[in-house]
Amino acid sequence: MCGIVGYVGSKDPLPVILEGLRRLEYRGYDSAGIALAGGQNGLELRRAAGKLKNLEQELAAHPLTGTYGIGHTRWATHGRPTEENAHPHRDCTGRLVVVHNGIVENYLELKHRLQADGHNFVTETDTEVIAHLIEAELAGGRKTGQELALEDAVRRGVRQLTGAFAIGVVSADYPQRIVAARMGPPAVIGLGDGEYFMASDVPGILHHTRNLYFLADGDMAVLTPDGVMLTDFDGQPVTREAQTIRWDPIQAEKGGYKHFMLKEIYEQGRAIRDTTLGRVSVESGQVFLDEMHIPPAEFRDATRINIAACGTSWHAGLTGKYMIESLARMPVEVDYASEYRYRDPIADPKSIGLLITQSGETADTIAAQREIAAKGSRTLAICNVVGAAIAREADGVIYTHAGPEIGVASTKAFTAQLTALFILALYLAQQRGAIDKARSVALIEELNKVPAKVDLLLKECAAACEALAKIYATASDFLFLGRGIHYPIALEGALKLKEISYIHAEGYPAGEMKHGPNALIDESLPVVVIATKDPASAESKLRYEKALSNIQEVTARAGKVIAIATEGDEHLHQLVDHVIPVPHAPELLLPLLEVVPLQLLAYHIAVRRGCDVDQPRNLAKSVTVE
């Protein structure tokens, strides 16, 4: 969600903070602000509604000076997206500011109490409460003759909050000092040489340092030019292992592509290859999951897998259900993480919870993980960010090596998740004796071929997707159909289109067309049908025949059909309006190929409609509050 960047050190803090905020724009925001302290005017603040360019114009008109400071890009939760409600927020003295990601659930109660004590509020936000709480603690200490350190006042303040928060605090009365605290949304601390950084996500500071602390819930950090002190909310020292991020900072740049999303679509071959690397052996057919801390015996004895995820990761989970059940013959349930803990779910020591997340910081997925663990289940995570909250709390983790994903609409993270799920399905099948060596070797050989097939597919289908975008960019609705393991890919295709083009799109199981969706079909409705086939699979042949029946249902009602088909399928060309061919692959690996043209189609339609592809309206990259 919102972006935070703070800096203390010998450099001019303003360009450091501005550059960091710019690198966090992908998280989604509707206003921005920066506060600097240590200059001639004590503490100064500049804010603006809208994009960072508006803040830069404000800074050009009214320059800001200081030696340390903090900045923020806000995505509105409480209060409209106005300059007044933008962060940082001040206390009554104007000498202390707070930036905040998350939601303070008891802010009204705290606000009324503080107002009764004489505090004057000037915004509609919940965040302003935090600034006044810290001010009140500092003032209370002075009244009793006890001058509190800034971090002590912050510590007392945050203990009164309920909800989710990652905060950064700067005061003109405590020079060269930033205090950070976390309970829920992510916060990272960058370690430099005589300079230190705070950020809400790695790309904001990666161009300055690769050595980071990932704060855990209940952690507080005090940053000065002399170093970083970590404690808990009770003031007790804590130790966190510094993580070294292996991403090259240039991976977070566009690299000549028009949009981050397009760059990330074209990085999918590499992401699949990197996620596979070192985890499978073609020679032995074995799968190696070195980050797994769940004993193999527990996988052999487990009664089921409970998957929880959100959005695109949920679609990956649905696809993974087919992979695991097909290969490991193990029942799998898939839940929206946002619904999981509200239905009294069944989890026990004999089941294993699997959390799927790009960021590892999604609030609903963290809540589901804790619910699963509280019921006695082991938890396993598939995650793209090393050291993220979900990965830290899990009993085992499979890191996807997709690299930083900047576009809000997930692409390469999704295909990396599918890769990790396929590898996990193979691992479970081997542990449970459900697969022999010959089949394992054959499937691993096919998996190793997928990256090259993706690269080839990107070259061959790009022009076709762009041409289709010209035809259908003005459509008001789309329907995506799939069966079996391909149904989640239809859901993902619909989600990508609605996310970035704002066209209403719906993914549907093809077998359910007669139960309602047929009523929607007319000459204005484009229908995307996933009609691939794996000749080696009897199940796939049957699914393909049923897909042909669905296509005939659509064309009989004058609907326009775009088919995702296996290359060489000449018969399908005679039945539909458009065909996008994908390379041959086994049934369980076809989703990794099918999703690619759907991503490109959504991208080109959004571009033609003039949409903000990387930062769609009202959406954030990492949803760190409920």
C-alpha positions in Angstrom: 0.0 0.0 0.0 1.4 3.5 0.9 5.1 4.2 0.5 7.5 5.4 3.2 11.1 6.5 2.8 13.3 8.1 5.6 16.9 9.1 5.7 19.5 10.1 8.2 23.2 10.5 7.2 25.6 13.0 5.6 23.8 13.4 2.2 21.2 15.9 1.3 18.0 14.0 2.4 15.6 15.6 -0.1 16.8 13.9 -3.3 17.3 10.6 -1.4 13.7 10.6 -0.2 12.2 11.8 -3.4 14.0 9.2 -5.4 12.9 6.5 -3.0 9.3 7.6 -3.2 9.4 7.5 -6.9 10.6 3.9 -6.8 7.7 3.1 -4.6 5.0 4.6 -6.9 4.0 1.2 -8.0 2.4 0.6 -4.6 -0.4 2.9 -5.4 -1.1 6.4 -3.9 -3.1 9.5 -4.3 -1.1 12.2 -2.4 2.5 12.7 -1.2 4.5 14.7 1.2 8.0 15.2 2.7 9.2 16.6 6.1 12.8 17.7 6.7 14.3 18.7 10.0 17.7 20.1 11.1 17.6 23.2 8.8 17.4 26.9 9.8 13.6 26.7 10.2 13.5 23.6 12.4 11.0 21.3 10.8 9.5 22.0 7.4 6.8 20.2 5.5 5.6 20.1 1.9 2.6 18.1 0.7 0.5 17.8 -2.4 -2.6 15.8 -3.6 -2.1 13.6 -6.7 1.1 12.3 -8.2 4.7 13.0 -7.1 5.1 15.6 -9.9 2.7 17.8 -8.0 4.8 17.5 -4.9 7.9 18.3 -7.0 6.2 21.5 -8.3 5.4 22.5 -4.7 9.0 21.9 -3.7 10.2 24.0 -6.7 8.0 26.9 -5.6 8.7 26.5 -1.9 12.1 24.8 -1.4 12.7 22.6 1.6 15.9 22.4 3.7 17.1 20.0 6.4 19.6 17.4 7.3 17.3 14.4 7.9 13.7 13.6 7.2 10.9 11.3 6.0 8.5 11.1 3.1 5.3 9.4 2.2 3.0 8.5 -0.6 -0.6 8.0 0.7 -3.4 5.7 -0.5 -6.5 7.1 1.2 -8.2 4.9 3.9 -9.5 7.6 6.3 -10.2 11.0 4.8 -10.2 12.2 1.2 -7.1 12.3 -1.0 -6.3 16.0 -0.3 -3.2 18.0 0.5 -4.6 18.5 4.1 -4.9 14.7 4.6 -1.6 13.9 3.0 1.3 12.7 5.2 3.4 13.6 7.1 1.1 14.7 9.9 2.0 17.2 12.6 1.3 17.5 16.3 0.1 20.7 17.9 3.6 22.2 18.2 4.4 21.6 14.6 7.8 20.3 15.6 7.0 16.6 15.3 5.7 14.6 12.3 4.5 11.1 11.7 4.0 9.0 8.5 1.9 5.9 8.7 0.9 2.9 6.7 -2.1 1.0 7.9 -5.3 1.7 9.9 -5.7 2.8 13.5 -9.0 1.1 14.5 -9.5 2.9 17.8 -8.6 6.3 16.4 -12.0 7.9 17.2 -11.8 6.9 20.9 -8.2 8.3 21.1 -9.1 11.4 19.1 -12.0 12.3 21.5 -9.8 11.8 24.5 -7.0 13.9 23.1 -9.4 16.7 22.0 -10.8 16.7 25.6 -7.2 17.3 26.7 -6.9 20.3 24.4 -5.3 18.9 21.3 -6.4 20.5 18.0 -6.9 18.2 15.0 -6.8 19.6 11.5 -7.3 16.6 9.3 -9.8 13.7 8.8 -7.2 11.0 9.1 -6.6 8.4 11.7 -2.8 9.0 11.4 -3.0 12.4 13.0 -3.9 10.7 16.3 -0.5 9.1 16.4 1.3 12.5 16.3 -0.8 13.9 19.1 -0.4 10.7 21.2 3.4 11.1 21.0 3.1 14.8 21.7 1.0 14.0 24.8 3.6 11.5 26.1 6.4 14.0 25.7 4.5 16.7 27.4 3.4 14.3 30.2 7.1 13.4 30.8 8.1 17.0 31.1 5.3 17.7 33.6 6.6 15.1 35.9 10.2 16.3 35.5 11.1 13.2 33.3 12.4 14.2 29.9 11.5 11.3 27.7 13.6 10.2 24.7 11.6 10.4 21.5 11.6 6.6 21.2 10.2 6.2 24.7 7.3 8.5 23.8 6.7 6.6 20.6 6.8 3.4 22.5 4.2 4.6 25.0 2.1 5.9 22.1 2.0 2.8 20.0 1.0 0.6 22.9 -2.3 2.5 22.9 -3.1 1.8 19.3 -5.2 -1.0 18.0 -5.1 -1.9 14.3 -2.2 -2.1 11.8 0.6 0.3 11.5 4.1 0.9 10.2 5.2 4.4 11.3 8.1 6.7 11.0 8.6 9.6 13.4 10.8 12.7 13.1 11.1 15.6 15.6 13.0 18.9 15.4 13.7 18.5 19.1 15.6 15.2 18.6 18.2 15.9 16.0 19.4 13.3 13.5 17.0 10.7 14.7 14.2 8.7 13.0 12.0 6.3 15.0 10.2 3.5 13.2 7.7 1.0 14.6 5.8 -1.9 13.0 2.7 -3.8 13.8 1.3 -5.3 10.6 2.4 -3.5 7.4 6.0 -4.0 6.3 8.9 -1.8 7.3 12.5 -2.3 6.4 15.7 -0.6 7.7 18.6 0.0 5.3 22.1 -0.2 6.6 24.8 2.0 5.0 28.2 3.5 6.0 27.3 6.3 8.4 23.8 6.6 6.8 20.6 4.7 7.5 17.3 4.4 5.7 13.7 3.4 6.5 11.3 2.3 3.9 8.0 0.4 3.5 9.5 -1.8 0.7 12.9 -2.8 -0.6 12.9 -1.0 -3.9 12.7 2.4 -2.1 16.2 2.1 -0.8 17.8 -0.7 -2.8 19.8 1.8 -4.9 21.6 2.8 -1.7 22.1 -0.5 0.1 21.4 -4.2 -0.2 21.8 -4.9 3.5 18.5 -4.6 5.3 16.7 -5.4 8.6 13.1 -6.5 8.1 11.2 -5.4 11.2 8.9 -7.9 12.8 5.6 -7.1 14.4 6.3 -5.3 17.7 9.7 -4.1 16.6 10.9 -0.5 17.0 14.0 0.9 15.4 15.9 4.1 16.2 18.1 5.4 13.3 20.9 7.8 13.8 24.2 8.4 11.9 25.9 6.2 14.5 23.8 3.2 13.8 20.4 1.4 14.4 19.1 0.3 17.7 16.3 -2.3 17.7 13.9 -3.0 20.6 10.4 -4.3 21.2 7.5 -2.2 22.3 8.5 -2.8 25.9 12.0 -1.4 25.3 13.8 -4.7 25.4 16.6 -5.1 22.9 15.9 -7.4 20.0 18.2 -9.0 17.4 17.4 -9.2 13.8 19.6 -10.8 11.2 20.6 -8.5 8.4 19.4 -9.8 5.0 21.4 -9.2 1.9 19.1 -8.6 -1.1 20.4 -10.2 -4.3 18.3 -8.1 -6.7 20.3 -5.8 -8.9 18.8 -2.3 -8.5 18.5 -2.1 -12.3 16.0 -4.9 -12.1 13.6 -2.4 -10.6 14.0 -0.1 -13.6 12.0 -0.2 -16.8 15.0 -1.3 -18.9 13.8 0.4 -22.1 10.2 -0.9 -21.9 7.3 1.5 -22.0 5.9 0.1 -18.7 7.1 -2.0 -15.8 4.2 -4.4 -16.5 5.4 -5.1 -20.1 9.0 -5.5 -18.8 7.8 -8.0 -16.2 5.7 -10.0 -18.8 8.9 -10.4 -20.9 10.9 -11.5 -17.8 8.7 -14.5 -17.2 11.0 -17.0 -18.9 13.8 -16.0 -16.6 11.6 -16.0 -13.6 10.4 -19.5 -14.3 14.0 -20.6 -14.9 15.3 -19.0 -11.7 12.5 -20.5 -9.6 13.4 -23.9 -10.9 17.2 -23.6 -10.7 18.8 -25.9 -8.1 15.5 -27.4 -7.1 15.1 -30.3 -9.5 17.4 -32.9 -11.0 16.7 -34.3 -14.5 19.2 -37.1 -13.8 17.7 -38.4 -10.6 14.2 -37.0 -11.0 14.4 -35.7 -7.4 13.1 -32.4 -6.1 15.1 -30.5 -3.5 13.5 -27.9 -1.3 16.3 -26.7 0.9 14.2 -24.0 2.7 11.7 -26.6 3.9 11.7 -27.1 7.7 8.8 -29.5 7.7 10.0 -33.2 8.1 9.1 -35.4 5.0 7.2 -37.7 7.3 4.7 -35.0 8.0 4.0 -34.6 4.3 3.6 -38.4 4.0 1.1 -38.4 6.9 -0.8 -35.2 6.1 -4.5 -35.5 5.4 -4.8 -32.4 3.2 -3.4 -29.1 2.1 -5.3 -25.9 3.0 -4.3 -23.0 0.6 -5.0 -19.4 1.5 -4.2 -16.5 -0.8 -5.6 -13.3 -2.3 -6.2 -12.1 -5.9 -3.8 -13.4 -8.4 -2.1 -15.6 -5.8 -5.5 -17.2 -5.2 -5.7 -18.1 -8.9 -2.3 -19.6 -8.5 -3.6 -21.6 -5.5 -6.5 -22.9 -7.6 -4.1 -24.0 -10.3 -1.9 -25.6 -7.7 -4.8 -27.6 -6.3 -5.1 -29.4 -9.7 -1.3 -30.0 -9.7 -1.1 -31.4 -6.2 -4.2 -33.5 -6.4 -3.2 -34.9 -9.8 0.4 -35.7 -8.9 0.4 -36.3 -5.1 -3.2 -37.7 -4.9 -3.7 -35.4 -1.8 -6.9 -33.4 -1.2 -6.5 -29.6 -1.4 -8.8 -26.8 -0.3 -8.3 -23.3 -1.5 -9.7 -20.2 0.3 -9.6 -16.5 -0.1 -7.4 -15.4 2.7 -9.8 -12.5 3.4 -12.6 -15.0 4.2 -10.6 -17.8 5.8 -10.8 -16.8 9.5 -14.4 -15.7 9.3 -15.8 -19.2 8.6 -14.4 -21.2 11.5 -12.2 -23.2 9.2 -11.1 -26.8 9.8 -7.4 -27.1 10.3 -5.5 -29.5 12.6 -2.0 -31.0 13.1 -2.7 -33.6 10.3 -3.2 -30.9 7.7 -0.7 -28.4 6.3 -1.4 -24.7 5.5 0.0 -23.2 2.3 0.1 -19.4 2.0 0.8 -17.9 -1.4 1.9 -14.3 -1.7 4.1 -12.1 -3.8 5.0 -9.6 -1.1 4.7 -11.8 2.0 3.1 -8.9 3.8 -0.6 -9.1 2.7 -2.6 -8.5 5.9 -5.4 -11.0 5.1 -2.9 -13.8 4.2 -0.9 -13.1 7.4 -4.2 -13.4 9.4 -5.1 -16.7 7.7 -1.6 -18.0 8.4 -1.9 -17.2 12.1 -5.4 -18.8 12.2 -4.1 -22.0 10.6 -1.1 -22.1 13.0 -3.4 -21.5 16.0 -5.4 -24.6 15.0 -2.2 -26.7 15.2 -1.2 -26.9 11.5 2.2 -26.5 10.1 2.4 -23.6 7.6 4.3 -23.4 4.3 4.8 -20.2 2.3 5.4 -19.5 -1.4 6.7 -15.9 -1.4 8.8 -13.6 -3.6 10.4 -11.4 -0.9 13.1 -12.8 1.3 12.6 -12.2 5.0 8.9 -11.0 4.6 6.5 -11.5 7.5 4.8 -14.6 6.1 8.1 -16.3 5.2 9.4 -15.6 8.7 6.4 -17.1 10.4 6.1 -20.2 8.2 7.6 -23.6 9.1 8.9 -23.8 5.5 9.2 -21.4 2.6 9.7 -21.8 -1.2 11.0 -18.5 -2.5 10.0 -17.6 -6.0 13.0 -15.9 -7.7 11.0 -13.5 -9.8 12.9 -10.4 -8.7 11.1 -7.2 -7.9 7.7 -6.8 -9.4 6.8 -3.2 -9.8 3.5 -3.2 -11.8 0.5 -3.5 -9.6 -1.0 -6.1 -11.9 1.0 -9.3 -11.1 2.5 -11.2 -14.1 5.9 -12.8 -13.5 5.2 -13.4 -9.8 2.1 -15.4 -10.9 4.0 -17.7 -13.3 6.8 -18.0 -10.7 4.2 -19.1 -8.2 2.8 -21.7 -10.7 6.3 -23.0 -11.1 6.8 -23.3 -7.3 3.5 -25.0 -7.0 4.4 -27.5 -9.7 7.7 -28.2 -8.0 5.9 -28.6 -4.6 3.4 -31.0 -6.2 6.2 -33.1 -7.5 7.9 -33.0 -4.1 4.7 -34.1 -2.3 4.2 -36.9 -4.9 7.7 -38.2 -4.3 7.4 -38.0 -0.5 4.0 -39.9 -0.6 5.2 -42.5 -3.1 2.6 -41.4 -5.7 5.0 -41.1 -8.6 7.8 -43.2 -10.0 11.3 -42.0 -11.1 10.5 -42.3 -14.9 7.5 -39.9 -14.7 9.4 -37.5 -12.4 12.2 -37.3 -14.8 9.8 -36.8 -17.7 8.0 -34.0 -16.0 11.2 -32.2 -14.9 12.4 -32.4 -18.5 9.2 -30.7 -19.6 9.4 -28.1 -16.8 12.9 -27.2 -17.9 11.6 -26.6 -21.5 9.0 -24.1 -20.4 11.2 -21.0 -20.1 12.3 -21.2 -23.7 8.7 -21.9 -24.8 7.6 -18.7 -22.9 10.3 -16.7 -24.6 9.3 -18.0 -28.0 5.7 -17.4 -27.3 6.3 -13.8 -26.3 8.0 -13.2 -29.7 5.3 -15.0 -31.7 2.1 -13.7 -30.1 2.9 -10.1 -29.3 1.8 -8.7 -32.7 -1.4 -10.8 -32.6 -2.4 -9.5 -29.1 -1.7 -5.9 -30.2 -3.9 -6.4 -33.3 -6.7 -7.9 -31.2 -6.5 -4.9 -28.8 -7.2 -2.6 -31.7 -10.4 -4.5 -32.4 -11.7 -5.0 -28.9 -10.4 -2.0 -26.9 -13.9 -0.4 -27.0 -15.7 -3.5 -25.7 -17.6 -2.9 -22.5 -17.5 -6.6 -21.3 -15.4 -9.7 -21.8 -16.0 -13.3 -20.9 -13.2 -15.8 -20.2 -13.9 -19.6 -20.2 -11.8 -22.5 -19.1 -12.2 -26.1 -17.8 -10.3 -28.0 -15.1 -6.8 -26.6 -14.4 -7.5 -23.9 -17.1 -10.4 -22.4 -15.3 -8.1 -20.5 -12.9 -6.3 -19.1 -15.9 -9.6 -17.8 -17.3 -10.1 -16.1 -13.9 -6.6 -14.6 -14.1 -7.2 -13.4 -17.7 -10.4 -11.7 -16.6 -8.7 -10.1 -13.6 -5.8 -8.7 -15.6 -8.2 -7.1 -18.0 -10.4 -5.5 -15.4 -7.5 -4.4 -13.3 -5.7 -2.3 -15.9 -8.2 -1.5 -18.6 -11.3 -1.0 -16.4 -13.4 -3.2 -18.7 -15.8 -5.4 -16.9 -14.5 -9.0 -17.4 -15.6 -12.3 -15.9 -13.9 -15.6 -15.7 -16.2 -18.6 -15.7 -16.0 -22.4 -15.7 -16.9 -23.4 -19.3 -19.2 -26.2 -18.2 -21.5 -23.7 -16.4 -22.3 -21.6 -19.5 -25.8 -23.0 -19.7 -26.5 -22.1 -16.1 -26.6 -18.3 -16.8 -23.7 -16.8 -18.8 -25.2 -17.8 -22.2 -27.8 -15.1 -21.6 -25.0 -12.5 -21.9 -23.8 -13.6 -25.4 -24.5 -11.3 -28.3 -22.5 -9.9 -31.2 -20.9 -7.3 -29.0 -19.4 -9.7 -26.4 -15.8 -11.0 -26.9 -15.4 -14.5 -25.4 -11.9 -15.8 -24.7 -11.9 -19.6 -24.6 -8.9 -21.6 -23.4 -9.0 -24.6 -25.8 -5.5 -26.1 -25.6 -4.9 -29.9 -25.6 -2.3 -32.4 -24.5 -2.5 -35.4 -26.8 -0.9 -37.6 -24.1 -3.8 -36.9 -21.7 -7.2 -38.6 -22.1 -8.6 -36.0 -19.6 -7.2 -33.2 -21.8 -8.8 -34.7 -25.0 -12.2 -34.8 -23.3 -11.8 -31.2 -22.1 -10.9 -30.1 -25.6 -14.0 -31.7 -27.1 -16.1 -29.9 -24.5 -14.4 -26.6 -25.3 -15.4 -27.1 -28.9 -19.0 -27.4 -27.8 -18.7 -24.2 -25.7 -17.3 -22.4 -28.8 -20.3 -23.5 -30.9 -22.6 -22.3 -28.2 -21.0 -18.8 -28.4 -20.8 -18.6 -32.2 -24.4 -19.7 -32.5 -25.4 -16.6 -30.5 -23.1 -14.3 -32.6 -20.5 -13.9 -29.9 -16.9 -13.2 -31.0 -14.5 -16.0 -30.0 -10.8 -15.6 -29.2 -9.3 -19.0 -28.7 -6.1 -19.8 -26.9 -5.1 -23.0 -28.7 -2.2 -25.5 -29.1 -0.1 -24.7 -32.1 -0.9 -26.7 -35.2 -4.7 -26.9 -34.3 -6.0 -26.1 -37.8 -9.5 -27.4 -37.0 -10.0 -24.6 -34.4 -9.2 -21.9 -37.0 -12.3 -22.8 -38.9 -14.6 -22.4 -35.8 -13.5 -19.1 -34.2 -12.8 -15.5 -35.1 -9.3 -15.4 -33.7 -6.7 -18.0 -32.6 -3.6 -17.3 -30.4 -1.4 -20.5 -30.5 0.7 -21.6 -27.6 3.5 -24.3 -27.7 2.8 -27.9 -26.8 3.2 -28.9 -23.2 1.8 -31.5 -20.7 -1.6 -30.6 -19.3 -0.3 -29.5 -15.9 2.2 -27.1 -17.4 0.0 -25.6 -20.1 -1.2 -22.8 -17.6 2.3 -21.3 -17.6 1.9 -20.8 -21.3 -1.8 -19.9 -21.6 -1.6 -17.0 -19.3 1.1 -15.1 -21.3 -1.2 -14.0 -24.3 -3.9 -13.1 -21.8 -1.5 -10.8 -20.0 -0.4 -9.2 -23.3 -4.0 -8.8 -24.5 -4.9 -7.0 -21.3 -1.8 -4.8 -21.5 -2.4 -3.7 -25.1 -6.1 -3.0 -24.6 -5.3 -0.9 -21.5 -2.6 1.0 -23.4 -5.1 1.7 -26.3 -7.6 3.0 -23.8 -5.1 5.4 -22.2 -5.1 3.7 -18.8 -2.3 3.9 -16.2 -1.0 0.4 -16.7 1.5 0.3 -13.9 -0.6 2.1 -11.3 -4.3 1.3 -11.9 -6.8 3.5 -10.1 -7.9 2.6 -6.6 -5.4 -0.4 -6.4 -2.2 -1.0 -4.5 0.5 -3.5 -5.1 0.6 -4.9 -1.5 -2.6 -4.8 0.5 -1.2 -4.5 4.0 -4.5 -3.7 5.8 -7.9 -5.4 5.7 
